[in-house]
Structures are given as C-alpha cells and as structure tokens.
Amino acid sequence: MKIAVFVSGRGSNLSAILNYPDLKNKIKIVAVISDKIDCKAFEIAREFGINTFTVGDGDGRINQNDITSRLKKLEVDFIVLAGYLKLIPTELIEKFENRIINIHPALLPSFGGKGMYGINVHRAVFNSSVKVSGATIHMVDKAYDTGKIIAQKCVDISDVKNPDEIAERVLKIEHQLLPEVIKAFAENRVKIESDRIIIIN
C-alpha cells in the first residue's frame, strides 16, 4: 500500500510509522507533504529518500489544486494526516473517500474542531479536569475532527501537573495506535458496518 503522509511539525508520528517493524513489507511511504517549507518532518523524509512537497503559494511550493494530481502520479493508495493543521481540499477527500485518516491528540468528539491542535488541545483537557485523555484516529471529511472514529486509546491523566505532561503521555499512545491502524488498513481489516467502523482482528 502506497501512502502519503501530511505533516506540519517535527514528524514524530511519521518516524513511528517508518520504524514500526510490522509495517516494513506492507506499506511504502512515497510522499511527505506539509504546509511549511521548513517542516522538521522533511528531514526524516529525506533520510528515508521520500519525496517531499510543500503546499501553498510561492517558490518551491505546489498549489492546493495540484495535490491530487501529484498523488495520482505517485500512485498513492492511502493518506495519513499526522499533525497536519490545514483543511484537506474537497477534491482530495472525494478522490480518496474512506482512504484518508487523521490522528487527534484527545478523545473525540470532545476537544476537537478548529484551533484544537497541539498544546491547545492538552491545555483544554487540563483545564476541564477530566481524568482520562488519549488519542483518536478518524476518517477525514470536510470539517475538522468530525469524521467517523476508527480507533481510540486512553491514558490516565488523573495525576498530571500541567498540559505538557498530558502531551507527553498522549504522544506515546499516538505512536502505538497510528501504526496499528495503518497496518489494519494495509491488511484490509477495516470495515464499515451499520454506519460504524470496525477493525477485524
């Protein structure tokens, strides 16, 4: 399965995918795409010889409208959003229906939506005084964080002192959950039944 990974930050989830042993012979990441030309994740991509593209206007960038054609040329089967902060173009969502997933650093449907990314999420979780947080992987639709939930993993945060501690615990969960879900897609074990998404073991 050929994958494109969309990122905006340092690429720790990209690294988790690339270094997950059970994915070695099941997937190939053929493109890493960012909205930032100096994206740290590009350094990881280049180490692995993966194509990198920056979306936007200006030198060295590709237009939003060109993303779909670029991915088609690379014969991409599946798209993973791993800390990508922009909305995905409608055309791309339609071309890759049920083949774009996103990882969110909280338990959706709580603590999601526009502006809810990175430390903003963990600060909101901390201030709410909830005792459990975690990571959610969901299908991508035309709005932020509203697609069908595929998988979730929880972590106890009842003893944390600040949002940074939540971020640290949740990131560990993300690095476990995302490769596992990608593996399930690569093995055709993800099904939609009665309007719910099921992972078959």
BELGI-V119180 format. One record per pair of residues at least 24 apart in sequence whose C-alpha atoms are under 8 Angstrom apart, sorted by sequence separation. I is the first residue (numbers start at 1). J is the second residue. D is the distance in whole Angstrom. If there is no record, write none. Layout:
BEGIN
i=I j=J d=D
i=I j=J d=D
END
This chain:
BEGIN
i=3 j=27 d=7
i=5 j=29 d=7
i=37 j=61 d=8
i=65 j=89 d=8
i=68 j=92 d=6
i=132 j=156 d=5
i=133 j=157 d=7
i=153 j=177 d=7
i=1 j=26 d=6
i=2 j=27 d=6
i=3 j=28 d=6
i=4 j=29 d=6
i=7 j=32 d=7
i=64 j=89 d=7
i=67 j=92 d=8
i=131 j=156 d=6
i=132 j=157 d=5
i=152 j=177 d=8
i=1 j=27 d=5
i=2 j=28 d=5
i=3 j=29 d=5
i=4 j=30 d=6
i=5 j=31 d=6
i=6 j=32 d=6
i=7 j=33 d=6
i=8 j=34 d=5
i=107 j=133 d=6
i=131 j=157 d=5
i=132 j=158 d=7
i=151 j=177 d=8
i=1 j=28 d=6
i=2 j=29 d=6
i=3 j=30 d=6
i=4 j=31 d=5
i=5 j=32 d=5
i=6 j=33 d=5
i=7 j=34 d=5
i=8 j=35 d=6
i=14 j=41 d=7
i=68 j=95 d=8
i=106 j=133 d=6
i=107 j=134 d=6
i=130 j=157 d=8
i=131 j=158 d=4
i=2 j=30 d=6
i=3 j=31 d=7
i=4 j=32 d=6
i=5 j=33 d=6
i=6 j=34 d=6
i=7 j=35 d=8
i=8 j=36 d=6
i=106 j=134 d=5
i=107 j=135 d=6
i=108 j=136 d=6
i=130 j=158 d=7
i=4 j=33 d=7
i=10 j=39 d=7
i=11 j=40 d=7
i=12 j=41 d=8
i=15 j=44 d=7
i=105 j=134 d=6
i=106 j=135 d=5
i=107 j=136 d=6
i=9 j=39 d=6
i=10 j=40 d=4
i=11 j=41 d=4
i=14 j=44 d=8
i=105 j=135 d=5
i=106 j=136 d=6
i=113 j=143 d=8
i=114 j=144 d=6
i=151 j=181 d=7
i=8 j=39 d=6
i=9 j=40 d=6
i=10 j=41 d=5
i=11 j=42 d=8
i=104 j=135 d=6
i=105 j=136 d=7
i=113 j=144 d=5
i=7 j=39 d=8
i=9 j=41 d=6
i=85 j=117 d=7
i=103 j=135 d=7
i=104 j=136 d=5
i=112 j=144 d=7
i=113 j=145 d=6
i=8 j=41 d=8
i=11 j=44 d=7
i=103 j=136 d=6
i=104 j=137 d=6
i=112 j=145 d=6
i=113 j=146 d=8
i=133 j=166 d=8
i=7 j=41 d=7
i=83 j=117 d=8
i=103 j=137 d=4
i=102 j=137 d=6
i=103 j=138 d=7
i=135 j=170 d=6
i=101 j=137 d=7
i=102 j=138 d=6
i=109 j=145 d=8
i=126 j=162 d=7
i=134 j=170 d=5
i=101 j=138 d=6
i=102 j=139 d=6
i=108 j=145 d=8
i=109 j=146 d=7
i=126 j=163 d=6
i=133 j=170 d=7
i=101 j=139 d=5
i=102 j=140 d=6
i=125 j=163 d=8
i=135 j=173 d=7
i=100 j=139 d=6
i=101 j=140 d=5
i=123 j=162 d=8
i=134 j=173 d=7
i=135 j=174 d=6
i=31 j=71 d=8
i=99 j=139 d=8
i=100 j=140 d=6
i=123 j=163 d=5
i=126 j=166 d=8
i=134 j=174 d=8
i=98 j=139 d=6
i=104 j=145 d=8
i=108 j=149 d=8
i=122 j=163 d=5
i=137 j=178 d=7
i=98 j=140 d=8
i=122 j=164 d=7
i=135 j=177 d=8
i=30 j=74 d=7
i=119 j=163 d=7
i=122 j=166 d=6
i=137 j=181 d=8
i=107 j=152 d=7
i=119 j=164 d=7
i=122 j=167 d=6
i=30 j=76 d=7
i=93 j=140 d=7
i=107 j=154 d=8
i=150 j=197 d=6
i=93 j=141 d=7
i=119 j=167 d=7
i=148 j=196 d=7
i=149 j=197 d=7
i=150 j=198 d=7
i=35 j=84 d=8
i=93 j=142 d=7
i=118 j=167 d=8
i=148 j=197 d=7
i=150 j=199 d=8
i=34 j=84 d=7
i=35 j=85 d=8
i=35 j=86 d=7
i=90 j=142 d=6
i=89 j=142 d=8
i=88 j=142 d=7
i=87 j=142 d=8
i=87 j=143 d=7
i=87 j=144 d=7
i=105 j=167 d=8
i=106 j=170 d=8
i=105 j=170 d=6
i=105 j=171 d=7
i=4 j=71 d=8
i=14 j=82 d=7
i=13 j=82 d=6
i=105 j=174 d=7
i=11 j=82 d=8
i=103 j=174 d=7
i=4 j=76 d=6
i=11 j=83 d=8
i=2 j=75 d=7
i=3 j=76 d=6
i=6 j=79 d=8
i=2 j=76 d=5
i=3 j=77 d=6
i=4 j=78 d=7
i=5 j=79 d=6
i=6 j=80 d=6
i=7 j=81 d=6
i=8 j=82 d=8
i=9 j=83 d=7
i=1 j=76 d=8
i=2 j=77 d=5
i=3 j=78 d=5
i=4 j=79 d=5
i=5 j=80 d=5
i=6 j=81 d=5
i=7 j=82 d=5
i=8 j=83 d=6
i=9 j=84 d=8
i=103 j=178 d=7
i=1 j=77 d=6
i=2 j=78 d=6
i=3 j=79 d=6
i=4 j=80 d=6
i=5 j=81 d=6
i=6 j=82 d=6
i=7 j=83 d=5
i=8 j=84 d=5
i=1 j=78 d=7
i=3 j=80 d=7
i=5 j=82 d=7
i=6 j=83 d=7
i=7 j=84 d=4
i=8 j=85 d=6
i=6 j=84 d=6
i=7 j=85 d=8
i=23 j=179 d=7
i=26 j=183 d=7
i=17 j=175 d=8
i=16 j=175 d=6
i=20 j=179 d=7
i=27 j=186 d=7
i=16 j=176 d=8
i=23 j=183 d=6
i=26 j=186 d=6
i=13 j=174 d=7
i=17 j=178 d=7
i=22 j=183 d=7
i=26 j=187 d=8
i=13 j=175 d=6
i=17 j=179 d=5
i=12 j=175 d=8
i=16 j=179 d=7
i=13 j=178 d=8
i=1 j=186 d=6
END
